[in-house]
């Protein structure tokens, strides 16, 4: 697949913002700083997460190995679930952004495999989006369908991106790509590509996502940086 700069760059920006947020979250958690829970921070997190999901949908349309990539992402997602369950059983990640992307890629693979028309994909995306506006207000007794967005009142997770409404964002990205990158060429950058830090991070986004949290954890708790943080926030 011929690389498209804006897709790699925006995905790279998204993963960099994920690293920054997780670093800030770790610091705030360690020093009991409440600013990380401020409404404007939450809004920014969802905004940039939505961008990352949208771009992943656009990329999925262009990719040729969608099924293989879906399986790889889902394996990584299960690893995240296992690690977070050991570390935080009450708030472990059961269906975070990696789970969402893995399942969404599987859906896009099926869409391409069975040649589903764009109008049908659009209808499905709109239905999922509208349903997502209401599903968060519905509470159930058991969180069996939490991956859809149906949770109990006390459900809590460190990272939670259910299919409703987030699959719709992925499908909107897929449809955007099918409209503007139909020939696998960009009408925006006209084939121009630059190997900069953003495009590099975009190409390696999955690796960065998987390894960044352990690295951040080690830097914050087991290096001289810990002394500096103690002096500032302790």
MODELLER restraints for C-alpha pairs under 7 A, 6 or more apart:
rsr = mdl.restraints
at = mdl.atoms
rsr.add(forms.Gaussian(group=physical.xy_distance, feature=features.Distance(at['CA:1:A'], at['CA:63:A']), mean=6.71, stdev=0.5))
rsr.add(forms.Gaussian(group=physical.xy_distance, feature=features.Distance(at['CA:4:A'], at['CA:186:A']), mean=6.44, stdev=0.5))
rsr.add(forms.Gaussian(group=physical.xy_distance, feature=features.Distance(at['CA:4:A'], at['CA:193:A']), mean=6.92, stdev=0.5))
rsr.add(forms.Gaussian(group=physical.xy_distance, feature=features.Distance(at['CA:5:A'], at['CA:193:A']), mean=5.20, stdev=0.5))
rsr.add(forms.Gaussian(group=physical.xy_distance, feature=features.Distance(at['CA:5:A'], at['CA:194:A']), mean=6.88, stdev=0.5))
rsr.add(forms.Gaussian(group=physical.xy_distance, feature=features.Distance(at['CA:5:A'], at['CA:199:A']), mean=6.72, stdev=0.5))
rsr.add(forms.Gaussian(group=physical.xy_distance, feature=features.Distance(at['CA:7:A'], at['CA:55:A']), mean=6.28, stdev=0.5))
rsr.add(forms.Gaussian(group=physical.xy_distance, feature=features.Distance(at['CA:8:A'], at['CA:199:A']), mean=4.73, stdev=0.5))
rsr.add(forms.Gaussian(group=physical.xy_distance, feature=features.Distance(at['CA:8:A'], at['CA:202:A']), mean=4.47, stdev=0.5))
rsr.add(forms.Gaussian(group=physical.xy_distance, feature=features.Distance(at['CA:8:A'], at['CA:203:A']), mean=6.11, stdev=0.5))
rsr.add(forms.Gaussian(group=physical.xy_distance, feature=features.Distance(at['CA:9:A'], at['CA:198:A']), mean=4.66, stdev=0.5))
rsr.add(forms.Gaussian(group=physical.xy_distance, feature=features.Distance(at['CA:9:A'], at['CA:199:A']), mean=4.40, stdev=0.5))
rsr.add(forms.Gaussian(group=physical.xy_distance, feature=features.Distance(at['CA:9:A'], at['CA:202:A']), mean=5.81, stdev=0.5))
rsr.add(forms.Gaussian(group=physical.xy_distance, feature=features.Distance(at['CA:11:A'], at['CA:52:A']), mean=5.80, stdev=0.5))
rsr.add(forms.Gaussian(group=physical.xy_distance, feature=features.Distance(at['CA:11:A'], at['CA:55:A']), mean=6.37, stdev=0.5))
rsr.add(forms.Gaussian(group=physical.xy_distance, feature=features.Distance(at['CA:11:A'], at['CA:202:A']), mean=4.69, stdev=0.5))
rsr.add(forms.Gaussian(group=physical.xy_distance, feature=features.Distance(at['CA:12:A'], at['CA:198:A']), mean=4.63, stdev=0.5))
rsr.add(forms.Gaussian(group=physical.xy_distance, feature=features.Distance(at['CA:12:A'], at['CA:199:A']), mean=5.80, stdev=0.5))
rsr.add(forms.Gaussian(group=physical.xy_distance, feature=features.Distance(at['CA:12:A'], at['CA:200:A']), mean=6.95, stdev=0.5))
rsr.add(forms.Gaussian(group=physical.xy_distance, feature=features.Distance(at['CA:12:A'], at['CA:201:A']), mean=4.42, stdev=0.5))
rsr.add(forms.Gaussian(group=physical.xy_distance, feature=features.Distance(at['CA:12:A'], at['CA:202:A']), mean=3.60, stdev=0.5))
rsr.add(forms.Gaussian(group=physical.xy_distance, feature=features.Distance(at['CA:12:A'], at['CA:205:A']), mean=6.57, stdev=0.5))
rsr.add(forms.Gaussian(group=physical.xy_distance, feature=features.Distance(at['CA:13:A'], at['CA:198:A']), mean=5.94, stdev=0.5))
rsr.add(forms.Gaussian(group=physical.xy_distance, feature=features.Distance(at['CA:14:A'], at['CA:48:A']), mean=6.22, stdev=0.5))
rsr.add(forms.Gaussian(group=physical.xy_distance, feature=features.Distance(at['CA:14:A'], at['CA:52:A']), mean=5.46, stdev=0.5))
rsr.add(forms.Gaussian(group=physical.xy_distance, feature=features.Distance(at['CA:15:A'], at['CA:205:A']), mean=6.09, stdev=0.5))
rsr.add(forms.Gaussian(group=physical.xy_distance, feature=features.Distance(at['CA:15:A'], at['CA:209:A']), mean=6.97, stdev=0.5))
rsr.add(forms.Gaussian(group=physical.xy_distance, feature=features.Distance(at['CA:19:A'], at['CA:212:A']), mean=6.69, stdev=0.5))
rsr.add(forms.Gaussian(group=physical.xy_distance, feature=features.Distance(at['CA:23:A'], at['CA:216:A']), mean=6.28, stdev=0.5))
rsr.add(forms.Gaussian(group=physical.xy_distance, feature=features.Distance(at['CA:25:A'], at['CA:36:A']), mean=6.33, stdev=0.5))
rsr.add(forms.Gaussian(group=physical.xy_distance, feature=features.Distance(at['CA:28:A'], at['CA:34:A']), mean=6.90, stdev=0.5))
rsr.add(forms.Gaussian(group=physical.xy_distance, feature=features.Distance(at['CA:28:A'], at['CA:36:A']), mean=6.55, stdev=0.5))
rsr.add(forms.Gaussian(group=physical.xy_distance, feature=features.Distance(at['CA:31:A'], at['CA:233:A']), mean=6.38, stdev=0.5))
rsr.add(forms.Gaussian(group=physical.xy_distance, feature=features.Distance(at['CA:31:A'], at['CA:234:A']), mean=6.62, stdev=0.5))
rsr.add(forms.Gaussian(group=physical.xy_distance, feature=features.Distance(at['CA:50:A'], at['CA:169:A']), mean=6.75, stdev=0.5))
rsr.add(forms.Gaussian(group=physical.xy_distance, feature=features.Distance(at['CA:53:A'], at['CA:169:A']), mean=6.44, stdev=0.5))
rsr.add(forms.Gaussian(group=physical.xy_distance, feature=features.Distance(at['CA:53:A'], at['CA:170:A']), mean=5.33, stdev=0.5))
rsr.add(forms.Gaussian(group=physical.xy_distance, feature=features.Distance(at['CA:54:A'], at['CA:169:A']), mean=5.44, stdev=0.5))
rsr.add(forms.Gaussian(group=physical.xy_distance, feature=features.Distance(at['CA:54:A'], at['CA:170:A']), mean=4.79, stdev=0.5))
rsr.add(forms.Gaussian(group=physical.xy_distance, feature=features.Distance(at['CA:54:A'], at['CA:172:A']), mean=6.69, stdev=0.5))
rsr.add(forms.Gaussian(group=physical.xy_distance, feature=features.Distance(at['CA:54:A'], at['CA:173:A']), mean=4.38, stdev=0.5))
rsr.add(forms.Gaussian(group=physical.xy_distance, feature=features.Distance(at['CA:55:A'], at['CA:173:A']), mean=5.93, stdev=0.5))
rsr.add(forms.Gaussian(group=physical.xy_distance, feature=features.Distance(at['CA:56:A'], at['CA:170:A']), mean=6.63, stdev=0.5))
rsr.add(forms.Gaussian(group=physical.xy_distance, feature=features.Distance(at['CA:57:A'], at['CA:170:A']), mean=4.39, stdev=0.5))
rsr.add(forms.Gaussian(group=physical.xy_distance, feature=features.Distance(at['CA:57:A'], at['CA:171:A']), mean=5.89, stdev=0.5))
rsr.add(forms.Gaussian(group=physical.xy_distance, feature=features.Distance(at['CA:57:A'], at['CA:173:A']), mean=4.48, stdev=0.5))
rsr.add(forms.Gaussian(group=physical.xy_distance, feature=features.Distance(at['CA:57:A'], at['CA:174:A']), mean=4.43, stdev=0.5))
rsr.add(forms.Gaussian(group=physical.xy_distance, feature=features.Distance(at['CA:58:A'], at['CA:173:A']), mean=4.47, stdev=0.5))
rsr.add(forms.Gaussian(group=physical.xy_distance, feature=features.Distance(at['CA:58:A'], at['CA:174:A']), mean=4.34, stdev=0.5))
rsr.add(forms.Gaussian(group=physical.xy_distance, feature=features.Distance(at['CA:58:A'], at['CA:176:A']), mean=6.47, stdev=0.5))
rsr.add(forms.Gaussian(group=physical.xy_distance, feature=features.Distance(at['CA:58:A'], at['CA:177:A']), mean=4.73, stdev=0.5))
rsr.add(forms.Gaussian(group=physical.xy_distance, feature=features.Distance(at['CA:60:A'], at['CA:66:A']), mean=6.40, stdev=0.5))
rsr.add(forms.Gaussian(group=physical.xy_distance, feature=features.Distance(at['CA:60:A'], at['CA:105:A']), mean=6.52, stdev=0.5))
rsr.add(forms.Gaussian(group=physical.xy_distance, feature=features.Distance(at['CA:60:A'], at['CA:108:A']), mean=6.85, stdev=0.5))
rsr.add(forms.Gaussian(group=physical.xy_distance, feature=features.Distance(at['CA:60:A'], at['CA:174:A']), mean=6.61, stdev=0.5))
rsr.add(forms.Gaussian(group=physical.xy_distance, feature=features.Distance(at['CA:61:A'], at['CA:174:A']), mean=5.43, stdev=0.5))
rsr.add(forms.Gaussian(group=physical.xy_distance, feature=features.Distance(at['CA:61:A'], at['CA:177:A']), mean=6.34, stdev=0.5))
rsr.add(forms.Gaussian(group=physical.xy_distance, feature=features.Distance(at['CA:61:A'], at['CA:178:A']), mean=6.64, stdev=0.5))
rsr.add(forms.Gaussian(group=physical.xy_distance, feature=features.Distance(at['CA:62:A'], at['CA:184:A']), mean=6.54, stdev=0.5))
rsr.add(forms.Gaussian(group=physical.xy_distance, feature=features.Distance(at['CA:66:A'], at['CA:105:A']), mean=6.24, stdev=0.5))
rsr.add(forms.Gaussian(group=physical.xy_distance, feature=features.Distance(at['CA:66:A'], at['CA:109:A']), mean=5.74, stdev=0.5))
rsr.add(forms.Gaussian(group=physical.xy_distance, feature=features.Distance(at['CA:67:A'], at['CA:106:A']), mean=6.04, stdev=0.5))
rsr.add(forms.Gaussian(group=physical.xy_distance, feature=features.Distance(at['CA:67:A'], at['CA:109:A']), mean=5.95, stdev=0.5))
rsr.add(forms.Gaussian(group=physical.xy_distance, feature=features.Distance(at['CA:70:A'], at['CA:102:A']), mean=4.66, stdev=0.5))
rsr.add(forms.Gaussian(group=physical.xy_distance, feature=features.Distance(at['CA:70:A'], at['CA:103:A']), mean=6.91, stdev=0.5))
rsr.add(forms.Gaussian(group=physical.xy_distance, feature=features.Distance(at['CA:70:A'], at['CA:105:A']), mean=5.33, stdev=0.5))
rsr.add(forms.Gaussian(group=physical.xy_distance, feature=features.Distance(at['CA:70:A'], at['CA:106:A']), mean=5.74, stdev=0.5))
rsr.add(forms.Gaussian(group=physical.xy_distance, feature=features.Distance(at['CA:71:A'], at['CA:102:A']), mean=6.82, stdev=0.5))
rsr.add(forms.Gaussian(group=physical.xy_distance, feature=features.Distance(at['CA:73:A'], at['CA:98:A']), mean=6.42, stdev=0.5))
rsr.add(forms.Gaussian(group=physical.xy_distance, feature=features.Distance(at['CA:73:A'], at['CA:102:A']), mean=5.15, stdev=0.5))
rsr.add(forms.Gaussian(group=physical.xy_distance, feature=features.Distance(at['CA:74:A'], at['CA:98:A']), mean=6.91, stdev=0.5))
rsr.add(forms.Gaussian(group=physical.xy_distance, feature=features.Distance(at['CA:74:A'], at['CA:99:A']), mean=5.89, stdev=0.5))
rsr.add(forms.Gaussian(group=physical.xy_distance, feature=features.Distance(at['CA:74:A'], at['CA:102:A']), mean=4.97, stdev=0.5))
rsr.add(forms.Gaussian(group=physical.xy_distance, feature=features.Distance(at['CA:77:A'], at['CA:98:A']), mean=5.25, stdev=0.5))
rsr.add(forms.Gaussian(group=physical.xy_distance, feature=features.Distance(at['CA:77:A'], at['CA:99:A']), mean=5.31, stdev=0.5))
rsr.add(forms.Gaussian(group=physical.xy_distance, feature=features.Distance(at['CA:80:A'], at['CA:93:A']), mean=6.97, stdev=0.5))
rsr.add(forms.Gaussian(group=physical.xy_distance, feature=features.Distance(at['CA:81:A'], at['CA:92:A']), mean=6.41, stdev=0.5))
rsr.add(forms.Gaussian(group=physical.xy_distance, feature=features.Distance(at['CA:81:A'], at['CA:93:A']), mean=5.15, stdev=0.5))
rsr.add(forms.Gaussian(group=physical.xy_distance, feature=features.Distance(at['CA:81:A'], at['CA:94:A']), mean=5.70, stdev=0.5))
rsr.add(forms.Gaussian(group=physical.xy_distance, feature=features.Distance(at['CA:84:A'], at['CA:92:A']), mean=4.83, stdev=0.5))
rsr.add(forms.Gaussian(group=physical.xy_distance, feature=features.Distance(at['CA:84:A'], at['CA:93:A']), mean=6.17, stdev=0.5))
rsr.add(forms.Gaussian(group=physical.xy_distance, feature=features.Distance(at['CA:85:A'], at['CA:92:A']), mean=4.70, stdev=0.5))
rsr.add(forms.Gaussian(group=physical.xy_distance, feature=features.Distance(at['CA:91:A'], at['CA:156:A']), mean=5.38, stdev=0.5))
rsr.add(forms.Gaussian(group=physical.xy_distance, feature=features.Distance(at['CA:91:A'], at['CA:157:A']), mean=4.20, stdev=0.5))
rsr.add(forms.Gaussian(group=physical.xy_distance, feature=features.Distance(at['CA:91:A'], at['CA:158:A']), mean=5.54, stdev=0.5))
rsr.add(forms.Gaussian(group=physical.xy_distance, feature=features.Distance(at['CA:92:A'], at['CA:157:A']), mean=5.52, stdev=0.5))
rsr.add(forms.Gaussian(group=physical.xy_distance, feature=features.Distance(at['CA:92:A'], at['CA:158:A']), mean=6.10, stdev=0.5))
rsr.add(forms.Gaussian(group=physical.xy_distance, feature=features.Distance(at['CA:93:A'], at['CA:157:A']), mean=5.55, stdev=0.5))
rsr.add(forms.Gaussian(group=physical.xy_distance, feature=features.Distance(at['CA:93:A'], at['CA:158:A']), mean=5.72, stdev=0.5))
rsr.add(forms.Gaussian(group=physical.xy_distance, feature=features.Distance(at['CA:93:A'], at['CA:159:A']), mean=5.57, stdev=0.5))
rsr.add(forms.Gaussian(group=physical.xy_distance, feature=features.Distance(at['CA:93:A'], at['CA:160:A']), mean=6.88, stdev=0.5))
rsr.add(forms.Gaussian(group=physical.xy_distance, feature=features.Distance(at['CA:95:A'], at['CA:147:A']), mean=5.93, stdev=0.5))
rsr.add(forms.Gaussian(group=physical.xy_distance, feature=features.Distance(at['CA:95:A'], at['CA:160:A']), mean=5.60, stdev=0.5))
rsr.add(forms.Gaussian(group=physical.xy_distance, feature=features.Distance(at['CA:95:A'], at['CA:161:A']), mean=6.27, stdev=0.5))
rsr.add(forms.Gaussian(group=physical.xy_distance, feature=features.Distance(at['CA:95:A'], at['CA:162:A']), mean=6.53, stdev=0.5))
rsr.add(forms.Gaussian(group=physical.xy_distance, feature=features.Distance(at['CA:96:A'], at['CA:159:A']), mean=4.85, stdev=0.5))
rsr.add(forms.Gaussian(group=physical.xy_distance, feature=features.Distance(at['CA:96:A'], at['CA:160:A']), mean=4.47, stdev=0.5))
rsr.add(forms.Gaussian(group=physical.xy_distance, feature=features.Distance(at['CA:96:A'], at['CA:161:A']), mean=5.11, stdev=0.5))
rsr.add(forms.Gaussian(group=physical.xy_distance, feature=features.Distance(at['CA:97:A'], at['CA:160:A']), mean=6.81, stdev=0.5))
rsr.add(forms.Gaussian(group=physical.xy_distance, feature=features.Distance(at['CA:97:A'], at['CA:161:A']), mean=5.48, stdev=0.5))
rsr.add(forms.Gaussian(group=physical.xy_distance, feature=features.Distance(at['CA:100:A'], at['CA:161:A']), mean=6.33, stdev=0.5))
rsr.add(forms.Gaussian(group=physical.xy_distance, feature=features.Distance(at['CA:100:A'], at['CA:162:A']), mean=6.67, stdev=0.5))
rsr.add(forms.Gaussian(group=physical.xy_distance, feature=features.Distance(at['CA:100:A'], at['CA:163:A']), mean=6.51, stdev=0.5))
rsr.add(forms.Gaussian(group=physical.xy_distance, feature=features.Distance(at['CA:104:A'], at['CA:167:A']), mean=6.14, stdev=0.5))
rsr.add(forms.Gaussian(group=physical.xy_distance, feature=features.Distance(at['CA:104:A'], at['CA:170:A']), mean=6.81, stdev=0.5))
rsr.add(forms.Gaussian(group=physical.xy_distance, feature=features.Distance(at['CA:118:A'], at['CA:175:A']), mean=6.82, stdev=0.5))
rsr.add(forms.Gaussian(group=physical.xy_distance, feature=features.Distance(at['CA:125:A'], at['CA:168:A']), mean=4.41, stdev=0.5))
rsr.add(forms.Gaussian(group=physical.xy_distance, feature=features.Distance(at['CA:125:A'], at['CA:171:A']), mean=6.02, stdev=0.5))
rsr.add(forms.Gaussian(group=physical.xy_distance, feature=features.Distance(at['CA:125:A'], at['CA:172:A']), mean=6.85, stdev=0.5))
rsr.add(forms.Gaussian(group=physical.xy_distance, feature=features.Distance(at['CA:126:A'], at['CA:168:A']), mean=6.74, stdev=0.5))
rsr.add(forms.Gaussian(group=physical.xy_distance, feature=features.Distance(at['CA:128:A'], at['CA:164:A']), mean=5.64, stdev=0.5))
rsr.add(forms.Gaussian(group=physical.xy_distance, feature=features.Distance(at['CA:128:A'], at['CA:165:A']), mean=5.61, stdev=0.5))
rsr.add(forms.Gaussian(group=physical.xy_distance, feature=features.Distance(at['CA:128:A'], at['CA:168:A']), mean=5.73, stdev=0.5))
rsr.add(forms.Gaussian(group=physical.xy_distance, feature=features.Distance(at['CA:129:A'], at['CA:164:A']), mean=6.45, stdev=0.5))
rsr.add(forms.Gaussian(group=physical.xy_distance, feature=features.Distance(at['CA:129:A'], at['CA:165:A']), mean=4.64, stdev=0.5))
rsr.add(forms.Gaussian(group=physical.xy_distance, feature=features.Distance(at['CA:129:A'], at['CA:168:A']), mean=5.46, stdev=0.5))
rsr.add(forms.Gaussian(group=physical.xy_distance, feature=features.Distance(at['CA:131:A'], at['CA:164:A']), mean=6.56, stdev=0.5))
rsr.add(forms.Gaussian(group=physical.xy_distance, feature=features.Distance(at['CA:131:A'], at['CA:165:A']), mean=6.88, stdev=0.5))
rsr.add(forms.Gaussian(group=physical.xy_distance, feature=features.Distance(at['CA:132:A'], at['CA:164:A']), mean=4.42, stdev=0.5))
rsr.add(forms.Gaussian(group=physical.xy_distance, feature=features.Distance(at['CA:132:A'], at['CA:165:A']), mean=4.09, stdev=0.5))
rsr.add(forms.Gaussian(group=physical.xy_distance, feature=features.Distance(at['CA:135:A'], at['CA:149:A']), mean=6.17, stdev=0.5))
rsr.add(forms.Gaussian(group=physical.xy_distance, feature=features.Distance(at['CA:135:A'], at['CA:150:A']), mean=6.30, stdev=0.5))
rsr.add(forms.Gaussian(group=physical.xy_distance, feature=features.Distance(at['CA:136:A'], at['CA:149:A']), mean=6.33, stdev=0.5))
rsr.add(forms.Gaussian(group=physical.xy_distance, feature=features.Distance(at['CA:136:A'], at['CA:150:A']), mean=6.84, stdev=0.5))
rsr.add(forms.Gaussian(group=physical.xy_distance, feature=features.Distance(at['CA:138:A'], at['CA:150:A']), mean=6.49, stdev=0.5))
rsr.add(forms.Gaussian(group=physical.xy_distance, feature=features.Distance(at['CA:139:A'], at['CA:150:A']), mean=6.23, stdev=0.5))
rsr.add(forms.Gaussian(group=physical.xy_distance, feature=features.Distance(at['CA:139:A'], at['CA:151:A']), mean=5.43, stdev=0.5))
rsr.add(forms.Gaussian(group=physical.xy_distance, feature=features.Distance(at['CA:139:A'], at['CA:152:A']), mean=4.96, stdev=0.5))
rsr.add(forms.Gaussian(group=physical.xy_distance, feature=features.Distance(at['CA:139:A'], at['CA:153:A']), mean=5.88, stdev=0.5))
rsr.add(forms.Gaussian(group=physical.xy_distance, feature=features.Distance(at['CA:140:A'], at['CA:150:A']), mean=6.50, stdev=0.5))
rsr.add(forms.Gaussian(group=physical.xy_distance, feature=features.Distance(at['CA:140:A'], at['CA:151:A']), mean=5.75, stdev=0.5))
rsr.add(forms.Gaussian(group=physical.xy_distance, feature=features.Distance(at['CA:140:A'], at['CA:152:A']), mean=4.99, stdev=0.5))
rsr.add(forms.Gaussian(group=physical.xy_distance, feature=features.Distance(at['CA:141:A'], at['CA:152:A']), mean=5.74, stdev=0.5))
rsr.add(forms.Gaussian(group=physical.xy_distance, feature=features.Distance(at['CA:142:A'], at['CA:152:A']), mean=6.29, stdev=0.5))
rsr.add(forms.Gaussian(group=physical.xy_distance, feature=features.Distance(at['CA:143:A'], at['CA:150:A']), mean=6.62, stdev=0.5))
rsr.add(forms.Gaussian(group=physical.xy_distance, feature=features.Distance(at['CA:143:A'], at['CA:151:A']), mean=4.90, stdev=0.5))
rsr.add(forms.Gaussian(group=physical.xy_distance, feature=features.Distance(at['CA:143:A'], at['CA:152:A']), mean=5.85, stdev=0.5))
rsr.add(forms.Gaussian(group=physical.xy_distance, feature=features.Distance(at['CA:147:A'], at['CA:162:A']), mean=4.90, stdev=0.5))
rsr.add(forms.Gaussian(group=physical.xy_distance, feature=features.Distance(at['CA:147:A'], at['CA:163:A']), mean=6.29, stdev=0.5))
rsr.add(forms.Gaussian(group=physical.xy_distance, feature=features.Distance(at['CA:148:A'], at['CA:162:A']), mean=5.12, stdev=0.5))
rsr.add(forms.Gaussian(group=physical.xy_distance, feature=features.Distance(at['CA:148:A'], at['CA:163:A']), mean=4.98, stdev=0.5))
rsr.add(forms.Gaussian(group=physical.xy_distance, feature=features.Distance(at['CA:148:A'], at['CA:164:A']), mean=5.56, stdev=0.5))
rsr.add(forms.Gaussian(group=physical.xy_distance, feature=features.Distance(at['CA:149:A'], at['CA:162:A']), mean=4.97, stdev=0.5))
rsr.add(forms.Gaussian(group=physical.xy_distance, feature=features.Distance(at['CA:149:A'], at['CA:163:A']), mean=6.71, stdev=0.5))
rsr.add(forms.Gaussian(group=physical.xy_distance, feature=features.Distance(at['CA:149:A'], at['CA:164:A']), mean=5.82, stdev=0.5))
rsr.add(forms.Gaussian(group=physical.xy_distance, feature=features.Distance(at['CA:180:A'], at['CA:187:A']), mean=6.87, stdev=0.5))
rsr.add(forms.Gaussian(group=physical.xy_distance, feature=features.Distance(at['CA:185:A'], at['CA:191:A']), mean=6.56, stdev=0.5))
rsr.add(forms.Gaussian(group=physical.xy_distance, feature=features.Distance(at['CA:219:A'], at['CA:225:A']), mean=6.65, stdev=0.5))
rsr.add(forms.Gaussian(group=physical.xy_distance, feature=features.Distance(at['CA:220:A'], at['CA:226:A']), mean=5.33, stdev=0.5))
